[in-house]
């Protein structure tokens, strides 16, 4: 489907639903139009649900909380079931990422089997959960209210109500329950698009033209109040604003980055991190891109751990301090190992922001190429200013 076709679907407040024949379809209803619920429709649904819950509880229909408490007490619902529901999706995502990185066929088959097994376990627990929920007052209230909402939003291909009376609706429900269930599932799912498609639309030239003209007038753009935008319309607005920050920025990335979701996400993270570093630096007293060079000893350090119980004795005058016991290592110089020296150097280097690290890397490359470089040849007045050094340097005539 072309970008323009996706835009046409996105701008409409309703959608076509084709019901599979094996669900049992009434004559003439093979294709149905579902209108997006308005704010009033959604509030009516909430009101109907509240009323139905009160009715169910008066009839002593158990609540969801009591059903699961009894199921847990009887051993039907367990901690393992809770864990599967909580962790299954993230575990499947992890396995799928591992699958992309594995080249050996045997290992790939193992991971594929683990994915199938995890999905089966999740489906099994979901079926158990749904079976419990179907017995609750909350579920019954939701079902009745959803059926009422479906009657309001379902239309023929000519945009006429699918049922003219409640009697017609209930007759259809009794004769074709799977047909009604299919429409209910379609209505409640809201036909959420994959984020990949939404992002492709949000950065496409066809959409950018419409978006630039109407982004300050969303009700006029979608021909409906903002509160009635469906999930796909809300998300395309979100992604359009994200891409605005890239297209309209001074450092807009290349087209190959914009068109690759993963690369663009990495670019956003890098940009936001750099902005945060600049913001943090700007809040410091006299902050700018100037930095003060500091010297850190890499050879070692004095041990500050006392093993005799005397302690650091901070604030005690020198003449009154208690001597540490024999064998206590407090105050003894301990040289760093090569690994520790490297760790300290990396910690100090990591304190620099991205701009400073780039500058230091250039200096290091120059030293690596030439071997020994005098400081006056390594840095000019501009680089000394960046480093926070004195820029008022005078040449010595010898």
N, C-alpha and C positions, 0 to 999 in steps of 0.2 A: 504494500500500500504506500502511495506517495505521501510526501509531507503535506501537500495541499489537501489530500483526502483525510489525513489525520486531523488537520485543522478544521475541516468541515464538521467532523464528528465531535471535535472538542467544543465547538461553538454552539452546539445544539443542546437544548435542555431535556432531551429524551433520546432513546436509542431503540433499535430494532432487536428483538429477541426471537430466534428461530428455535422452536421446541422440537427435539428429536421425536421421531414417530414412535419409538419404542417406549416412550413415557405415556402413551395413550393421549392422543390429541383430539379435542372436539372438532367436528367439521367446520372449516372456515377459520380456525384459530391456529393454523400452523405457524404464522408469523404474528407476533404481538409487539406493540410499542409500549415501553415503560417510560413514563414521564418522571423526571427527577422530583422528589417530594419538595414542596415549598416549606417555608418556616411554619406556616399554619398546619400543614400536614404533619410535620414532625411533632409539634406541640399537641395536636389532637391524638397522635399515637401515644405520647407520654401520658396524657390524661386518661385515655382508654385503658392503658396498662395499669395505671394506679387504681382505677375503679375495679378492674378485674382481679387484681391482687387482693383487695379488701374482700371481695366476694369469695374468693378461694379460701382465704384464711377463716372466714366465717363458717365455711363448710369443713373446716379442720384439715384442709390440704396441707401437707408438711412444707416447711420452707426449705430452701436450698441448704442453709446452715444445718438444720436438724437432720436432713437426709444424709449429708456427708458425715456428720458426727456418728449416726447409727451405722453407716457403712464402714467407717473406720473401726468402730467398736466390734463389729462382727467380722473384721478381717477382709472385707470385700474391697475396701479402698485403703491402700497402704502408702507408706512414705516413699517406696520405690515408684509408685504411680505418680506421685507429686514430682519426684525428681526427674522422671522421664519427660513429663510435660514441660518442666522448667529448662532442662538441658538438651533435649533432643534436637531442636533447631540449630543451636550453636554447634553441637557435635556434628551434625550433618554438614553444616557449612565448612567446618574444619576438615572433615574427610574429603569433601569436594575440592577444597584448595590443595590438599595433599595429592589427590588424584591427578590434578593438573601438572604436578611437579614430578611425578613418578614415571620413569620410562620403561621399567621392566614389566612385561606383560603379567607375570605371576603376581607381583606386588599390586598391580592395578586391579587384578581380579579379586584379591583379598580385600582391598579397600571398597570396591564395588559391592562385594558381599556384605561388608559392614554397613554400608549406606542403606542397602535394602533391608537388612536386619533392624537397623535403627528406625527406619520409616515404618516397618511392620509393627514394631513395639509401640511406636507413637500412635499409629492408627488403632491398635488394640486398646490402648488406654483411653484415647478419645472416644471410642465407641462405648466403653464402660462409663466414662464421665457423662456422655450424652444420655445414656440409659438412665442414670441416676437423676439428671436434671429434668428429664421429661416428666418425672413424678412430682415436681415441685410447683408451688403456687406461682413462683416467678416465671417459670417456663410456660405454664398454661396461660398466664396473663399476656405474655409476649406473643404467643401463638394467636390468640384471639385478636389482639391489637394489630398484629402484622397482617392478618387476613382482612381486617377492615381497611388498612392502608392500601393493600394490593387492589382492592375493588376500586379505590379512588384513583390510582395512578396507572392502571392497565387500560390500554386503548387499542382500537383496531388500527389497521394501516391507514385508515381515513381519519385518524385522530378522534374517533367517536368512542364513548365508553364501551368497554368490552361486555359489560352486563348492565342492563337498564334498571333492573330491580334487585333487591337483596335475595328475593326468591330464586331468580335466575342464577344468581351467584352460588347460592347454597346447593342448588340442583346440580350445577356443574361440579362443585366440590365433591358431592356425594358420588357422582358418576365417574369423574376423572381426578381422583385425589393426587395422583402422581404428576399430572399436568399442573395442578395448582401448586404443588410442592416445588416443581421446577421454576415456576414464575416467582415464588417466594424467595428461593435461593438466589435467583438473578437479581431481584430487587434489593435484597439485603447485602449482596456482595458489592453493589454499586459499580460493577464493571471496572475495577481498579486496573489501570494500565501499568505495565512494567516501567520502572524509572528510566530505563534506557530509551524507551520510545518518547517519554515526556521530555527528557533532556535533549534528544535529537530535534524535537519540535522547538524547544526553547531557544536553541542557537541557530536554527535554520533561517536563511534570509527572508523566506516567505512570511514566517511568523514575526521576525524582528521588525519588519515594516509595519505590520498591524500593531505590534506591541508598542513601538515608539510613538505612534500616533495616538494611542488610546490608553497607555499605562496609567495615566492619572485619572482615568474615567472608566474604572472596571465595570460598574453597572451598565454603562452604555456599550462597552465592548462585548459583554456577554448577554446583554439585553435582559438582565435580571439583577435583583438586589445582591449585594456582596454576601449576605448571610445565606443565600440560596445557591451559591456556587457548589458544584459537586466536587468530589475528592480530586478528580483529574484536573479540573479547572484551578483549584487551589494550588495543586502541586506545580502546574505549569507556570503559574504566577510566581511561585517561590523560585523555581529554577530560572525563570526569565530575569528576576532581580539578581540572582547569583551571577548570571552571565553578563548582566549590566555592569557589575563591578569589575569584570575583566575587560569587556569591550571598551568601556569608557575610562579605564585607568590609564595612567601614563606608561605602565609597563605591561601592556596587553600581550599575552603569550602568543606564540606562533600558531598557525592554523592546525598543524598536526597535533598540538597539545590540546587545543580547544575541542577537536573532534574525537579525542580519546578520553573516555570518562576517567580511567585510572590515572592517566598522566595529568589531567586537569585537576583532579582531587589532590594529587601530590603538589601541584603548583599552588593551589589555594592554601594548603597547609604551610608551605614554605613562605608564601607572601604574608599570611597572618602572623607567622612566627617573627618575621622580620619587622612587621609593623609593631608587634608587641615589644620587641627589643628597643625600637626607636622610642616608643611611648614611655617605657620604663626609664630609658636614659634621659628623656626630656623632663621627667619629674624630679630628677636629682638636682641638687643645688649647682648652679653654673654648668648645667649639663649641655653638652653639644656632642659633636663627633670627636671632640678632643678626649684623649685618654692619658692617664698617667702611667708610665712604665714602672713596673715593680720588679724587684729582684727577689727570687725565692731560692734558698739554698737547697740543692738537690743531693748533697753528699750524705746527709743524715739529720738526726735531731736528738735532743736530750730527752731521755725517758722521763715521763711525768707520772708513772704508775709507782706508788709506794707499796712495798710488800712487808714493811715492818710495823705499820700502824701509826707512824708518826704523821703522815699526811703532808700536804703542800705547805701549810703554815703561812698562808697568804695574809699579809697585814701585820705579821709579827716582826718586830725589829730584829735585825740580824744578830745582835748580841744576845738575844733572849731565845733564839730558836733552838729546838732540841735536835741533837745530831741523829741522823738516821742510823739504824742498826747495821752491824757488819753483814755484808752480803746483800743489803738492800740496793737495788739498781736505780733508785730515784736520783735524777740529775746526771746520770752517766750518759756519755755520748754514744749513740748507736748509729753506725753507718748504714745507709740504705742499700738494699740489694739493687741490681740492675732493673729488675721488674718494678720495684718500688719507685725508683727514680723516674722510670717511664710513666708510671701512674700519676705521680705528682706533676710532672711536666704536662701531661694531658689535662689534668684538672685546671692548671693555671691557664693553659691555652683555651680551654672550653669557656672560660669566663669572658672571653672576647665575643662581641657580636659578629654577625656575618660579614659586615663591612670590614671590621678590623682583621678577622681571620683571613679574608681575601688579600688584604694588604700584606700581612705577615707571610702568607704563602708565596707571594711574589718575591719578597726579600729572601726567603729560604731558597727558592729556585735560583736566584742570582748567586747566592753563596755556593750552592751545589755546583753551578756551572764554572765559577771562577776560582773556587777554592778559598782563598783568603781575600777578604774585601775590607778595606778601611771604612770606618763608620761614616766619614764625610763623603765617601764615594757610594755608600749604600743608600743614604737618605739625603734628600734635598730639603729645602725649606718647607715645602708642602707636606711631605711625609713626616717631618719632625713635628709639625703642627698637629697632625692627626694623632701622633703618638703622645701628645701632651708635653713634648720637650721644648726647651727654650729655642725659639726660632731666630733670636737676635745673635747669629753666629758671625764672628769676625775672622777674616783670614789672617793668619800669622805670616809676617814677612821675615823669613830667615835667610 
